[in-house]
């Protein structure tokens, strides 16, 4: 890995064992697997932030008024 930084991460014994077994089965390192998982989580966050930006102008409805409307229309 070029431009990599070192970090210490603590896993429970069970999670660490599962990671070791998965890494061995897939012929990958735990580091590569953790990097991929973190990248996937960050990509999901980026997608969520884009959605928030796109919906910024939408009208906001409170939970209470939404549920009241459902009840009023006989939906619940």
GIDACOR-V584644 format. One record per residue. BURIAL is b if it has 24 or more other C-alpha atoms within 12 Angstrom, else e. D_CENTER is the distance of its C-alpha to the mean C-alpha in Angstrom with 2 decimals. Layout:
BEGIN
<<BURIAL:D_CENTER> <BURIAL:D_CENTER>>
END
This chain:
BEGIN
<<e:23.47> <e:25.07> <e:24.32> <e:22.23> <e:21.99> <e:22.31> <e:20.16> <e:20.72> <e:18.00> <e:19.15> <e:18.12> <e:19.92> <e:22.73> <e:21.34> <e:17.96> <e:20.05> <e:22.46> <e:19.92> <b:18.56> <e:22.20> <e:23.16> <e:20.38> <e:21.20> <e:24.86> <e:24.50> <e:22.64> <e:24.82> <e:22.00> <e:21.48> <b:18.96> <e:18.36> <e:17.59> <e:15.16> <b:13.29> <e:13.49> <e:12.13> <e:9.05> <e:8.56> <e:9.57> <e:7.19> <e:4.13> <e:6.98> <e:8.09> <e:5.54> <e:6.40> <e:9.84> <e:10.11> <e:9.50> <e:12.01> <e:14.34> <e:14.44> <e:15.33> <e:17.95> <e:19.37> <e:19.77> <e:21.18> <e:24.70> <e:24.18> <e:26.14> <e:24.41> <e:25.40> <e:25.25> <e:24.17> <e:27.75> <e:29.40> <e:27.15> <e:28.01> <e:31.62> <e:31.76> <e:30.55> <e:33.26> <e:35.86> <e:35.33> <e:35.61> <e:32.09> <e:31.55>>
END
